[in-house]
Amino acid sequence: MERINLLRRAKHLLRLYGFFPKKRLGQHFAVNSDMLQQLVSHASLTEDDVVLEVGAGFGFLTRLLSSECKKVVAVEVDPNMVEILREQLRGLQNVDLIEGDILKVPLPPFSKVVSAPPYSISSPLLFRLLERKFDWAVLILQKEFAERLAAAVGSKDYGRLTVTVYYRAEVELLDYVPRTMFYPPPDVDSMMIRLKPRDPPFHVEDETIFFELVRTLFTQRNKKVRNGLIPFLRKHEITGKEAVELADSMVCSSKRVRELAPEDFGILANELLRKFC
């Protein structure tokens, strides 16, 4: 099916149902069949896979997925869109349609995720997914967000998101996706990525302390680690001269926060925890 046919199909369905895409829900429908085929191909689906799709739109991707896997679990938050999907997907026995917010609804087990989710939920969605067990996800995300996920240490895109996701998963940037592949087109371009959950690549003695440290230090990413540590120590009731001395004594204290590799944050968190106790 050519891209123009999907675009025409989307416009036809919008007119047929009197549906107006909601900007607040990030409703931009994928209308490029080559891109959707590529998305499915990168997922390497098998007949045993149960695939989670977030934001099913008009079901163009859902149909492709249903022909390649055991079952599709499609989650859609917009009740009006759910009604349209029920009609459009009628007859597909291996599609379970769930109405609700992907960040809140109970989810059945799934083995893979294939989706172009709304940009506005990208970060909380990734962290919710990484709480679950699955093989990998192939997603279309805002290009800038995707580049932050895979940013090199010290680069302008490197930050809290890079470190926290790195701790849980491997990220691979796959393909550039221009905004013209959606209707209505969003204001930004996108990127196709593959996310593979994994065990943490380094040891952290207390994950709460680790994530808090990463969050606090990246609010001062251009400062030296010793300076960034002072606010963190204050939160733990270590102030004044004691805080300064402790910050000075820490590993990597003279480096800039943006220069720390994810493993360095782990070492720093473990060292802090030992000195707290």
DRENTISE-11905 format. One line per 3 residues: their letters; for each residue x, y, z of N, C-alpha, C. Coordinates in nm, 4 decimals. Layout:
<pts>
a = X Y Z X Y Z X Y Z | ...
</pts>
This chain:
<pts>
mer = 0.0840 -0.1194 0.0000 0.0000 0.0000 0.0000 0.0881 0.1252 0.0000 | 0.0698 0.2156 -0.0961 0.1523 0.3350 -0.1058 0.1164 0.4329 0.0040 | 0.2125 0.5194 0.0342 0.1920 0.6185 0.1398 0.0671 0.7018 0.1131
inl = 0.0480 0.7428 -0.0154 -0.0653 0.8297 -0.0475 -0.1966 0.7612 -0.0135 | -0.2021 0.6281 -0.0251 -0.3242 0.5565 0.0083 -0.3532 0.5610 0.1577 | -0.2505 0.5470 0.2403 -0.2713 0.5579 0.3843 -0.3128 0.6994 0.4216
lrr = -0.2521 0.7971 0.3567 -0.2894 0.9350 0.3843 -0.4353 0.9590 0.3452 | -0.4727 0.9120 0.2265 -0.6114 0.9266 0.1834 -0.7063 0.8515 0.2761 | -0.6629 0.7333 0.3184 -0.7453 0.6533 0.4098 -0.7662 0.7269 0.5419
akh = -0.6599 0.7853 0.5949 -0.6715 0.8594 0.7206 -0.7668 0.9778 0.7056 | -0.7521 1.0520 0.5980 -0.8397 1.1684 0.5752 -0.9850 1.1242 0.5571 | -1.0030 1.0118 0.4868 -1.1378 0.9582 0.4672 -1.2013 0.9214 0.6015
llr = -1.1253 0.8549 0.6873 -1.1785 0.8131 0.8176 -1.2085 0.9337 0.9067 | -1.1250 1.0342 0.8995 -1.1513 1.1562 0.9764 -1.2844 1.2192 0.9343 | -1.3076 1.2235 0.8035 -1.4339 1.2793 0.7536 -1.5521 1.1878 0.7881
lyg = -1.5319 1.0584 0.7677 -1.6387 0.9615 0.7899 -1.6920 0.9668 0.9326 | -1.5992 0.9763 1.0281 -1.6404 0.9736 1.1685 -1.6513 1.1130 1.2303 | -1.6236 1.2159 1.1508 -1.6291 1.3520 1.2047 -1.5303 1.3703 1.3182
ffp = -1.4141 1.3107 1.3010 -1.3133 1.3092 1.4084 -1.2089 1.4179 1.3847 | -1.1770 1.4907 1.4903 -1.0735 1.5936 1.4823 -0.9567 1.5533 1.5731 | -0.8349 1.5355 1.5181 -0.7194 1.4976 1.6010 -0.6994 1.5951 1.7162
kkr = -0.6738 1.5393 1.8337 -0.6583 1.6199 1.9546 -0.5099 1.6446 1.9816 | -0.4720 1.7700 1.9784 -0.3320 1.8044 2.0004 -0.2862 1.7645 2.1402 | -0.3742 1.7789 2.2390 -0.3361 1.7472 2.3777 -0.3050 1.5981 2.3955
lgq = -0.3585 1.5148 2.3074 -0.3310 1.3707 2.3134 -0.2217 1.3291 2.2166 | -0.1641 1.4265 2.1463 -0.0559 1.3965 2.0525 -0.1004 1.3072 1.9385 | -0.2201 1.3322 1.8857 -0.2747 1.2460 1.7810 -0.2230 1.2873 1.6432
hfa = -0.1159 1.2189 1.6028 -0.0576 1.2336 1.4693 -0.0499 1.0923 1.4125 | -0.1233 1.0664 1.3058 -0.1384 0.9302 1.2554 -0.0301 0.8955 1.1524 | 0.0346 0.7812 1.1731 0.1383 0.7355 1.0802 0.0737 0.6993 0.9473
vns = 0.1186 0.7643 0.8385 0.0552 0.7437 0.7076 0.1559 0.7025 0.6002 | 0.2701 0.6507 0.6423 0.3702 0.6033 0.5468 0.3861 0.4529 0.5645 | 0.3406 0.3763 0.4665 0.3402 0.2308 0.4808 0.4808 0.1723 0.4869
dml = 0.5758 0.2325 0.4137 0.7139 0.1829 0.4178 0.7711 0.1969 0.5586 | 0.7414 0.3096 0.6213 0.7908 0.3321 0.7573 0.7291 0.2315 0.8541 | 0.5998 0.2045 0.8401 0.5343 0.1076 0.9284 0.5897 -0.0331 0.9065
qql = 0.6148 -0.0686 0.7813 0.6743 -0.1998 0.7516 0.8133 -0.2109 0.8125 | 0.8877 -0.1013 0.8072 1.0222 -0.0993 0.8638 1.0172 -0.1162 1.0157 | 0.9205 -0.0491 1.0767 0.9010 -0.0593 1.2215 0.8765 -0.2044 1.2612
vsh = 0.7881 -0.2701 1.1886 0.7565 -0.4104 1.2157 0.8774 -0.4994 1.1899 | 0.9491 -0.4723 1.0817 1.0664 -0.5523 1.0466 1.1731 -0.5464 1.1559 | 1.1972 -0.4266 1.2107 1.2983 -0.4111 1.3161 1.2615 -0.4889 1.4423
asl = 1.1331 -0.5187 1.4592 1.0901 -0.5901 1.5800 1.1171 -0.7395 1.5722 | 1.1465 -0.7918 1.4522 1.1756 -0.9350 1.4333 1.0700 -1.0223 1.5027 | 0.9463 -1.0024 1.4637 0.8352 -1.0717 1.5290 0.8307 -1.2193 1.4913
ted = 0.7795 -1.2990 1.5835 0.7554 -1.4414 1.5587 0.6086 -1.4715 1.5868 | 0.5660 -1.5890 1.5495 0.4257 -1.6276 1.5700 0.3935 -1.6511 1.7172 | 0.4954 -1.6464 1.8040 0.4715 -1.6639 1.9476 0.4664 -1.5309 2.0228
dvv = 0.4942 -1.4222 1.9551 0.5027 -1.2926 2.0228 0.3655 -1.2341 2.0565 | 0.3590 -1.1748 2.1751 0.2464 -1.0897 2.2132 0.3011 -0.9471 2.2128 | 0.2436 -0.8622 2.1282 0.2990 -0.7292 2.1036 0.2103 -0.6217 2.1659
lev = 0.2726 -0.5321 2.2405 0.2030 -0.4169 2.2969 0.2161 -0.2990 2.2005 | 0.1017 -0.2379 2.1674 0.1008 -0.1168 2.0855 0.0370 -0.0053 2.1669 | 0.1045 0.1079 2.1759 0.0565 0.2209 2.2556 0.0020 0.3285 2.1624
gag = -0.1278 0.3548 2.1722 -0.1897 0.4537 2.0848 -0.2088 0.3959 1.9463 | -0.3203 0.3256 1.9258 -0.3379 0.2486 1.8022 -0.3872 0.3318 1.6841 | -0.4288 0.4553 1.7083 -0.4726 0.5407 1.5981 -0.5863 0.4786 1.5200
fgf = -0.5728 0.4727 1.3884 -0.6748 0.4117 1.3031 -0.6488 0.2630 1.2805 | -0.5466 0.2086 1.3447 -0.5215 0.0653 1.3351 -0.4362 0.0230 1.2176 | -0.3713 0.1186 1.1505 -0.2868 0.0815 1.0356 -0.1726 -0.0100 1.0800
ltr = -0.1027 0.0283 1.1864 0.0066 -0.0542 1.2388 -0.0486 -0.1813 1.3030 | -0.1620 -0.1689 1.3701 -0.2229 -0.2836 1.4379 -0.2459 -0.3988 1.3408 | -0.2966 -0.3660 1.2229 -0.3229 -0.4693 1.1219 -0.1940 -0.5392 1.0781
lls = -0.0895 -0.4592 1.0563 0.0383 -0.5187 1.0175 0.0900 -0.6129 1.1263 | 0.0824 -0.5672 1.2498 0.1314 -0.6482 1.3614 0.0518 -0.7782 1.3752 | -0.0782 -0.7679 1.3592 -0.1645 -0.8849 1.3810 -0.1339 -0.9980 1.2834
sec = -0.0806 -0.9626 1.1661 -0.0476 -1.0648 1.0660 0.0880 -1.1298 1.0909 | 0.1630 -1.0763 1.1883 0.3002 -1.1239 1.2104 0.3207 -1.1896 1.3465 | 0.2216 -1.1803 1.4363 0.2451 -1.2280 1.5736 0.1234 -1.3037 1.6272
kkv = 0.1389 -1.3557 1.7460 0.0314 -1.4327 1.8090 -0.0837 -1.3431 1.8511 | -0.0508 -1.2284 1.9134 -0.1549 -1.1386 1.9622 -0.1021 -0.9963 1.9699 | -0.1916 -0.8990 1.9459 -0.1602 -0.7578 1.9650 -0.2454 -0.7055 2.0802
vav = -0.1804 -0.6427 2.1760 -0.2514 -0.5725 2.2834 -0.2403 -0.4238 2.2516 | -0.3500 -0.3657 2.2032 -0.3502 -0.2257 2.1619 -0.4181 -0.1413 2.2685 | -0.3461 -0.0418 2.3193 -0.3991 0.0453 2.4243 -0.4275 0.1826 2.3650
evd = -0.5490 0.2316 2.3841 -0.5900 0.3611 2.3290 -0.6658 0.4391 2.4365 | -0.6242 0.5626 2.4605 -0.6817 0.6428 2.5683 -0.8082 0.7177 2.5269 | -0.8227 0.7483 2.3985 -0.9338 0.8297 2.3507 -1.0569 0.7411 2.3256
pnm = -1.1648 0.7573 2.4029 -1.2826 0.6709 2.3848 -1.3447 0.6812 2.2459 | -1.3384 0.7997 2.1839 -1.3910 0.8137 2.0480 -1.3087 0.7323 1.9481 | -1.1773 0.7336 1.9657 -1.0900 0.6553 1.8794 -1.1101 0.5059 1.9023
vei = -1.1383 0.4669 2.0253 -1.1631 0.3261 2.0550 -1.2830 0.2746 1.9762 | -1.3881 0.3562 1.9677 -1.5071 0.3162 1.8917 -1.4733 0.2965 1.7441 | -1.3923 0.3881 1.6902 -1.3508 0.3750 1.5505 -1.2676 0.2478 1.5317
lre = -1.1755 0.2243 1.6237 -1.0896 0.1058 1.6148 -1.1701 -0.0229 1.6198 | -1.2729 -0.0259 1.7045 -1.3547 -0.1474 1.7145 -1.4163 -0.1814 1.5788 | -1.4571 -0.0792 1.5066 -1.5135 -0.1031 1.3733 -1.4053 -0.1411 1.2727
qlr = -1.2938 -0.0672 1.2762 -1.1883 -0.0891 1.1771 -1.1173 -0.2225 1.1954 | -1.1126 -0.2723 1.3180 -1.0390 -0.3956 1.3467 -1.1309 -0.5157 1.3624 | -1.2591 -0.4952 1.3349 -1.3542 -0.6056 1.3469 -1.3092 -0.7226 1.2587
glq = -1.3134 -0.8391 1.3160 -1.2731 -0.9575 1.2393 -1.1316 -1.0039 1.2691 | -1.0520 -0.9179 1.3328 -0.9160 -0.9594 1.3717 -0.9236 -1.0253 1.5089 | -0.9150 -1.1567 1.5101 -0.9355 -1.2319 1.6340 -0.8194 -1.2208 1.7325
nvd = -0.7030 -1.1805 1.6827 -0.5856 -1.1781 1.7712 -0.5481 -1.0368 1.8164 | -0.6456 -0.9458 1.8185 -0.6221 -0.8099 1.8685 -0.7071 -0.7868 1.9930 | -0.6429 -0.7557 2.1053 -0.7124 -0.7156 2.2274 -0.7010 -0.5639 2.2398
lie = -0.8141 -0.4963 2.2403 -0.8166 -0.3506 2.2485 -0.8490 -0.3089 2.3918 | -0.7574 -0.2336 2.4514 -0.7758 -0.1858 2.5882 -0.7969 -0.0352 2.5861 | -0.9082 0.0098 2.6432 -0.9336 0.1534 2.6522 -0.8784 0.2056 2.7844
gdi = -0.7894 0.3052 2.7771 -0.7360 0.3623 2.8997 -0.5988 0.4242 2.8799 | -0.5485 0.4814 2.9865 -0.4183 0.5485 2.9885 -0.3089 0.4442 3.0074 | -0.2174 0.4356 2.9131 -0.1099 0.3363 2.9189 -0.0275 0.3478 3.0469
lkv = -0.0256 0.4659 3.1072 0.0526 0.4861 3.2295 -0.0207 0.4353 3.3538 | -0.1486 0.3978 3.3360 -0.2290 0.3597 3.4531 -0.2967 0.2234 3.4411 | -0.3342 0.1829 3.3211 -0.4140 0.0601 3.3078 -0.3309 -0.0646 3.3370
plp = -0.3931 -0.1669 3.3955 -0.3228 -0.2951 3.4108 -0.2921 -0.3535 3.2732 | -0.1732 -0.4092 3.2594 -0.1323 -0.4654 3.1307 -0.1095 -0.6154 3.1435 | -0.1557 -0.6926 3.0455 -0.1242 -0.8356 3.0446 0.0224 -0.8543 3.0065
pfs = 0.0749 -0.9761 3.0214 0.2129 -1.0005 2.9778 0.2285 -0.9757 2.8271 | 0.3449 -0.9279 2.7874 0.3756 -0.9073 2.6457 0.5240 -0.9343 2.6257 | 0.5612 -0.9704 2.5034 0.7014 -1.0034 2.4771 0.7753 -0.8922 2.4036
kvv = 0.7020 -0.8100 2.3276 0.7640 -0.7002 2.2535 0.6710 -0.5793 2.2524 | 0.7286 -0.4643 2.2241 0.6506 -0.3411 2.2106 0.6838 -0.2821 2.0738 | 0.5820 -0.2496 1.9969 0.6011 -0.1848 1.8670 0.5007 -0.0710 1.8602
sap = 0.5504 0.0529 1.8496 0.4576 0.1636 1.8652 0.5190 0.2962 1.8235 | 0.4285 0.3916 1.7937 0.4658 0.5323 1.7774 0.3838 0.6089 1.8801 | 0.4249 0.6066 2.0056 0.3425 0.6644 2.1131 0.3421 0.8171 2.1090
pys = 0.2456 0.8797 2.1758 0.2448 1.0265 2.1848 0.3740 1.0773 2.2479 | 0.4311 1.1814 2.1899 0.5583 1.2348 2.2402 0.5500 1.2746 2.3875 | 0.4333 1.3267 2.4280 0.4200 1.3851 2.5623 0.4378 1.2838 2.6741
iss = 0.4225 1.1540 2.6434 0.4356 1.0530 2.7492 0.5637 0.9712 2.7343 | 0.6542 1.0126 2.6471 0.7720 0.9310 2.6157 0.8498 0.8889 2.7398 | 0.8833 0.9845 2.8246 0.9664 0.9527 2.9413 0.8948 0.8619 3.0409
pll = 0.7747 0.8981 3.0902 0.7076 0.8069 3.1845 0.6743 0.6714 3.1227 | 0.6466 0.6692 2.9908 0.6186 0.5417 2.9255 0.7402 0.4508 2.9296 | 0.8579 0.5043 2.8966 0.9790 0.4218 2.8982 1.0029 0.3633 3.0366
frl = 0.9861 0.4462 3.1387 1.0133 0.3961 3.2733 0.9083 0.2953 3.3183 | 0.7845 0.3113 3.2716 0.6839 0.2096 3.3044 0.7165 0.0789 3.2324 | 0.7544 0.0886 3.1057 0.7895 -0.0322 3.0312 0.9059 -0.1052 3.0959
ler = 1.0044 -0.0285 3.1430 1.1254 -0.0905 3.1984 1.1022 -0.1542 3.3353 | 0.9827 -0.1373 3.3880 0.9446 -0.2107 3.5088 0.8932 -0.3505 3.4747 | 0.8676 -0.3722 3.3448 0.8110 -0.4984 3.2992 0.9183 -0.5860 3.2341
kfd = 0.8840 -0.7121 3.2175 0.9739 -0.8051 3.1502 0.9293 -0.8209 3.0054 | 1.0179 -0.7915 2.9101 0.9898 -0.8115 2.7682 1.1225 -0.8183 2.6936 | 1.1186 -0.8632 2.5691 1.2413 -0.8851 2.4922 1.3015 -0.7545 2.4416
wav = 1.2227 -0.6768 2.3702 1.2674 -0.5456 2.3249 1.1490 -0.4653 2.2739 | 1.1727 -0.3361 2.2603 1.0716 -0.2446 2.2067 1.1301 -0.1724 2.0861 | 1.0481 -0.1554 1.9834 1.0849 -0.0720 1.8696 0.9842 0.0429 1.8667
lil = 1.0350 0.1628 1.8844 0.9491 0.2793 1.9050 0.9875 0.3933 1.8125 | 0.8903 0.4756 1.7801 0.9169 0.6020 1.7116 0.8972 0.7132 1.8136 | 1.0036 0.7863 1.8409 1.0024 0.8916 1.9421 1.0483 1.0225 1.8796
qke = 1.0201 1.1303 1.9479 1.0713 1.2599 1.9024 1.2227 1.2507 1.8865 | 1.2754 1.3020 1.7760 1.4177 1.2885 1.7433 1.5066 1.3404 1.8561 | 1.4756 1.4559 1.9082 1.5574 1.5138 2.0151 1.5576 1.4251 2.1386
fae = 1.4424 1.3692 2.1726 1.4315 1.2803 2.2877 1.5122 1.1534 2.2646 | 1.4999 1.0955 2.1460 1.5733 0.9731 2.1130 1.7237 0.9951 2.1214 | 1.7703 1.1098 2.0737 1.9134 1.1396 2.0775 1.9629 1.1568 2.2202
rla = 1.8778 1.2042 2.3084 1.9154 1.2140 2.4500 1.9315 1.0752 2.5115 | 1.8507 0.9807 2.4678 1.8589 0.8443 2.5207 1.9937 0.7803 2.4917 | 2.0486 0.8107 2.3743 2.1724 0.7441 2.3303 2.2912 0.8384 2.3267
aav = 2.2837 0.9495 2.3989 2.3876 1.0529 2.3912 2.5212 1.0046 2.4478 | 2.6289 1.0568 2.3903 2.7639 1.0270 2.4389 2.7930 1.1097 2.5637 | 2.8736 1.0533 2.6517 2.9140 1.1235 2.7739 2.9758 1.2584 2.7364
gsk = 2.9302 1.3644 2.8024 2.9862 1.4970 2.7810 2.9215 1.5770 2.6700 | 2.8384 1.5118 2.5873 2.7736 1.5836 2.4779 2.6592 1.6698 2.5311 | 2.6092 1.7593 2.4448 2.5031 1.8507 2.4892 2.3739 1.7756 2.5210
dyg = 2.3536 1.6583 2.4602 2.2313 1.5817 2.4839 2.2426 1.4873 2.6029 | 2.3623 1.4714 2.6547 2.3861 1.3784 2.7656 2.3291 1.4347 2.8948 | 2.2499 1.3515 2.9655 2.1911 1.4022 3.0882 2.1295 1.2927 3.1722
rlt = 2.0412 1.3355 3.2610 1.9764 1.2436 3.3550 1.9058 1.1295 3.2816 | 1.8341 1.1617 3.1742 1.7616 1.0601 3.0991 1.8577 0.9552 3.0435 | 1.9700 0.9990 2.9895 2.0691 0.9064 2.9331 2.1152 0.8059 3.0381
vtv = 2.1513 0.8583 3.1548 2.2084 0.7739 3.2602 2.1050 0.6776 3.3169 | 1.9843 0.7279 3.3445 1.8839 0.6429 3.4080 1.8357 0.5327 3.3139 | 1.8223 0.5630 3.1843 1.7810 0.4592 3.0900 1.8955 0.3600 3.0652
yyr = 2.0191 0.4111 3.0547 2.1361 0.3249 3.0351 2.1449 0.2194 3.1454 | 2.1066 0.2568 3.2659 2.1121 0.1651 3.3795 2.0177 0.0463 3.3603 | 1.9112 0.0672 3.2822 1.8097 -0.0365 3.2659 1.8080 -0.1041 3.1292
aev = 1.8644 -0.0373 3.0277 1.8450 -0.0898 2.8920 1.9529 -0.0437 2.7960 | 1.9664 -0.1166 2.6857 2.0488 -0.0739 2.5732 1.9587 0.0011 2.4746 | 2.0097 0.1096 2.4203 1.9331 0.1897 2.3238 2.0084 0.1946 2.1915
ell = 1.9369 0.1663 2.0834 1.9962 0.1712 1.9495 1.9116 0.2628 1.8614 | 1.9754 0.3661 1.8042 1.9059 0.4533 1.7101 1.9008 0.3826 1.5745 | 1.7822 0.3711 1.5163 1.7654 0.2935 1.3938 1.7493 0.3795 1.2693
dyv = 1.6414 0.4546 1.2618 1.6114 0.5290 1.1392 1.5524 0.6663 1.1705 | 1.5883 0.7621 1.0883 1.5299 0.8959 1.0937 1.3889 0.8907 1.0343 | 1.2936 0.9557 1.1000 1.1541 0.9568 1.0544 1.1083 1.1025 1.0416
prt = 1.0978 1.1558 0.9198 1.0547 1.2945 0.9031 0.9086 1.3152 0.9419 | 0.8778 1.4368 0.9804 0.7417 1.4694 1.0266 0.6363 1.4479 0.9173 | 0.6788 1.4484 0.7918 0.5846 1.4320 0.6807 0.5257 1.2915 0.6733
mfy = 0.5771 1.1986 0.7533 0.5240 1.0627 0.7536 0.4026 1.0483 0.8451 | 0.3582 1.1609 0.9033 0.2416 1.1610 0.9911 0.1382 1.2613 0.9406 | 0.0124 1.2351 0.9765 -0.0939 1.3312 0.9464 -0.1847 1.3440 1.0688
ppp = -0.2134 1.4670 1.1130 -0.1449 1.5896 1.0710 0.0018 1.5854 1.1146 | 0.0911 1.6480 1.0380 0.2333 1.6402 1.0733 0.2627 1.7110 1.2049 | 0.3438 1.6506 1.2909 0.3845 1.7178 1.4146 0.4834 1.8301 1.3836
dvd = 0.5206 1.9043 1.4853 0.6125 2.0177 1.4673 0.7588 1.9744 1.4636 | 0.7846 1.8463 1.4925 0.9229 1.7982 1.5018 0.9393 1.6679 1.4251 | 1.0626 1.6345 1.3935 1.0929 1.5068 1.3304 1.1100 1.3993 1.4372
smm = 1.1151 1.2745 1.3929 1.1205 1.1621 1.4854 1.2385 1.0704 1.4554 | 1.2546 0.9715 1.5405 1.3596 0.8723 1.5242 1.3043 0.7367 1.5684 | 1.3369 0.6345 1.4921 1.3003 0.4981 1.5297 1.4130 0.4413 1.6153
irl = 1.3789 0.3832 1.7298 1.4806 0.3267 1.8182 1.4440 0.1839 1.8580 | 1.5462 0.1093 1.9017 1.5222 -0.0211 1.9636 1.5730 -0.0144 2.1069 | 1.4898 -0.0576 2.1997 1.5208 -0.0546 2.3423 1.5214 -0.1975 2.3941
kpr = 1.6356 -0.2420 2.4459 1.6468 -0.3790 2.4972 1.6719 -0.3753 2.6484 | 1.5757 -0.4191 2.7281 1.5972 -0.4244 2.8727 1.7137 -0.5166 2.9065 | 1.7829 -0.4845 3.0143 1.8953 -0.5680 3.0569 1.9142 -0.5510 3.2070
dpp = 1.9928 -0.6399 3.2645 2.0337 -0.6212 3.4036 2.1279 -0.5018 3.4096 | 2.1291 -0.4274 3.5199 2.2198 -0.3120 3.5306 2.3632 -0.3513 3.4992 | 2.4343 -0.2708 3.4187 2.5708 -0.3041 3.3782 2.6754 -0.2717 3.4852
fhv = 2.6326 -0.2117 3.5949 2.7235 -0.1863 3.7071 2.6442 -0.1961 3.8366 | 2.7159 -0.2194 3.9466 2.6511 -0.2443 4.0753 2.6185 -0.1135 4.1476 | 2.4954 -0.1047 4.1951 2.4518 0.0075 4.2774 2.3947 -0.0494 4.4070
ede = 2.4463 -0.0012 4.5196 2.4040 -0.0567 4.6482 2.2653 -0.0085 4.6901 | 2.2271 0.1106 4.6501 2.0958 0.1660 4.6837 2.0452 0.2454 4.5635 | 1.9468 0.1906 4.4922 1.8988 0.2556 4.3700 1.8323 0.3899 4.3979
tif = 1.7670 0.4033 4.5131 1.7032 0.5308 4.5476 1.8069 0.6416 4.5574 | 1.9168 0.6132 4.6262 2.0256 0.7112 4.6386 2.0875 0.7393 4.5015 | 2.1068 0.6358 4.4233 2.1668 0.6512 4.2900 2.0836 0.7448 4.2024
fel = 1.9526 0.7169 4.1910 1.8673 0.7985 4.1039 1.8527 0.9411 4.1575 | 1.8490 0.9557 4.2883 1.8416 1.0900 4.3475 1.9690 1.1681 4.3180 | 2.0822 1.1010 4.3275 2.2101 1.1661 4.2997 2.2182 1.2115 4.1535
vrt = 2.1791 1.1235 4.0622 2.1808 1.1581 3.9195 2.0901 1.2787 3.8941 | 1.9709 1.2750 3.9516 1.8752 1.3851 3.9322 1.9312 1.5170 3.9856 | 1.9873 1.5145 4.1052 2.0379 1.6368 4.1682 2.1593 1.6925 4.0950
lft = 2.2535 1.6062 4.0601 2.3758 1.6542 3.9951 2.3477 1.7139 3.8576 | 2.2528 1.6557 3.7836 2.2278 1.7075 3.6486 2.1517 1.8403 3.6478 | 2.1064 1.8856 3.7647 2.0525 2.0224 3.7692 2.1665 2.1236 3.7614
qrn = 2.2909 2.0750 3.7780 2.4100 2.1610 3.7702 2.5150 2.0917 3.6831 | 2.4735 2.0544 3.5626 2.5542 1.9674 3.4778 2.6886 2.0274 3.4378 | 2.7020 2.1596 3.4366 2.8268 2.2235 3.3947 2.9193 2.2562 3.5114
kkv = 2.8717 2.2328 3.6332 2.9552 2.2604 3.7507 3.0412 2.1397 3.7849 | 3.1414 2.1630 3.8684 3.2226 2.0514 3.9165 3.1384 1.9654 4.0108 | 3.1722 1.8378 4.0141 3.0959 1.7430 4.0954 3.0899 1.7877 4.2406
rng = 3.2009 1.8387 4.2945 3.2031 1.8812 4.4356 3.0971 1.9873 4.4631 | 3.0779 2.0793 4.3680 2.9784 2.1842 4.3864 2.8364 2.1296 4.3718 | 2.8201 2.0360 4.2804 2.6893 1.9755 4.2613 2.6471 1.8884 4.3781
lip = 2.7463 1.8352 4.4522 2.7158 1.7474 4.5646 2.6615 1.8222 4.6871 | 2.6945 1.9487 4.7001 2.6528 2.0241 4.8198 2.5007 2.0213 4.8389 | 2.4197 2.0535 4.7342 2.2735 2.0459 4.7527 2.2250 1.9051 4.7880
flr = 2.2890 1.8038 4.7291 2.2514 1.6654 4.7598 2.2782 1.6352 4.9069 | 2.3932 1.6766 4.9551 2.4296 1.6504 5.0953 2.3384 1.7264 5.1908 | 2.2992 1.8483 5.1522 2.2074 1.9253 5.2374 2.0756 1.8506 5.2572
khe = 2.0277 1.7868 5.1510 1.9029 1.7104 5.1612 1.9149 1.5979 5.2630 | 2.0390 1.5539 5.2833 2.0636 1.4455 5.3792 2.1218 1.4988 5.5100 | 2.0938 1.6270 5.5349 2.1268 1.6922 5.6625 2.2759 1.6941 5.6915
itg = 2.3545 1.7049 5.5855 2.4989 1.7244 5.5999 2.5284 1.8633 5.5442 | 2.5666 1.9540 5.6316 2.5801 2.0947 5.5912 2.7153 2.1528 5.6345 | 2.7357 2.2781 5.5940 2.8531 2.3525 5.6379 2.9849 2.2894 5.5998
kea = 3.0799 2.2993 5.6916 3.2160 2.2512 5.6673 3.2183 2.1006 5.6393 | 3.1318 2.0275 5.7111 3.1275 1.8822 5.6927 3.0892 1.8470 5.5483 | 2.9911 1.9191 5.4925 2.9471 1.8936 5.3548 3.0579 1.9242 5.2548
vel = 3.1276 2.0374 5.2776 3.2356 2.0777 5.1868 3.3477 1.9742 5.1889 | 3.3871 1.9314 5.3082 3.4946 1.8334 5.3208 3.4564 1.6993 5.2571 | 3.3308 1.6595 5.2793 3.2859 1.5327 5.2227 3.2817 1.5413 5.0705
ads = 3.2315 1.6526 5.0180 3.2247 1.6711 4.8725 3.3647 1.6698 4.8116 | 3.4599 1.7340 4.8768 3.5975 1.7385 4.8273 3.6642 1.6010 4.8275 | 3.6205 1.5167 4.9198 3.6854 1.3859 4.9357 3.6337 1.2808 4.8376
mvc = 3.5252 1.3130 4.7654 3.4621 1.2126 4.6805 3.5397 1.1901 4.5508 | 3.5276 1.0688 4.4986 3.5868 1.0351 4.3702 3.5279 1.1271 4.2621 | 3.6109 1.1661 4.1689 3.5672 1.2504 4.0549 3.5218 1.3899 4.0970
ssk = 3.5576 1.4349 4.2161 3.5050 1.5618 4.2668 3.5433 1.6819 4.1806 | 3.6568 1.6733 4.1099 3.7026 1.7869 4.0296 3.6509 1.7841 3.8859 | 3.5845 1.6756 3.8474 3.5278 1.6663 3.7124 3.3988 1.7473 3.7022
rvr = 3.3622 1.7840 3.5787 3.2307 1.8427 3.5548 3.1268 1.7302 3.5573 | 3.0073 1.7624 3.6033 2.9018 1.6610 3.6120 2.8790 1.5949 3.4761 | 2.8775 1.6731 3.3692 2.8498 1.6191 3.2350 2.9593 1.5238 3.1867
ela = 3.0759 1.5255 3.2538 3.1876 1.4392 3.2145 3.1830 1.3022 3.2814 | 3.0905 1.2829 3.3753 3.0813 1.1551 3.4450 3.0112 1.0511 3.3582 | 3.0709 0.9349 3.3424 3.0048 0.8231 3.2751 2.8985 0.7667 3.3686
ped = 2.7992 0.6940 3.3167 2.6979 0.6348 3.4049 2.7595 0.5530 3.5187 | 2.8651 0.4775 3.4873 2.9312 0.3974 3.5912 2.9887 0.4844 3.7025 | 3.0345 0.6052 3.6676 3.0898 0.6967 3.7681 2.9834 0.7386 3.8686
fgi = 2.8612 0.7593 3.8205 2.7521 0.7941 3.9121 2.7265 0.6795 4.0093 | 2.7394 0.5558 3.9595 2.7225 0.4407 4.0463 2.8299 0.4346 4.1532 | 2.9545 0.4557 4.1130 3.0660 0.4551 4.2085 3.0466 0.5645 4.3127
lan = 3.0065 0.6825 4.2669 2.9859 0.7969 4.3557 2.8727 0.7695 4.4544 | 2.7622 0.7131 4.4060 2.6482 0.6823 4.4936 2.6876 0.5797 4.5992 | 2.7636 0.4767 4.5595 2.8068 0.3749 4.6557 2.9003 0.4329 4.7607
ell = 2.9904 0.5209 4.7163 3.0842 0.5826 4.8098 3.0109 0.6725 4.9093 | 2.9144 0.7492 4.8605 2.8355 0.8352 4.9479 2.7600 0.7527 5.0505 | 2.7007 0.6443 5.0054 2.6224 0.5593 5.0949 2.7110 0.5038 5.2068
rkf = 2.8314 0.4623 5.1729 2.9238 0.4094 5.2749 2.9626 0.5170 5.3762 | 2.9767 0.6403 5.3292 3.0178 0.7487 5.4206 2.8995 0.8006 5.5024 | 2.7758 0.7787 5.4527 2.6577 0.8148 5.5309 2.6440 0.7219 5.6506
c = 2.6755 0.5928 5.6278 2.6452 0.4891 5.7271 2.7480 0.4848 5.8409
</pts>
